[in-house]
Amino acid sequence: MIKKSRDPRTGGAKVTFALPADHPAGTVSVVGTFNGWTPGTHLLKRRSNGTMSASVVLPAGQHVRFRYLGTDGQWFDDPAADAITADGGLLEV
């Protein structure tokens, strides 16, 4: 699940990346053009309901590409992205 909203402090787009409780065990990062594709910069944190999520504030009006990177180098895409290409998910924020 991906939730987009406006960040009242910056006027930018707040994007929350969330995975359901039954998604991969272990560490998961969301990586993409907004963080130089650097694993570990935006780690998803386990929530009390079992889901995992991370939020990122981005300048509004951009297109960003992203993927999730799980334990042992497992890459996967989010079907809630605006589009999925060979390079991963695409979001317009």
Secondary structure, 3 states (H helix, E strand, C coil): CEEEEECCCCCCEEEEEEECCCCCCCCEEEEEHHHCCCCCCCECEECCCCCEEEEEEECCCCEEEEEEEEHHHCEECCCCCCEEECCEEEEEC
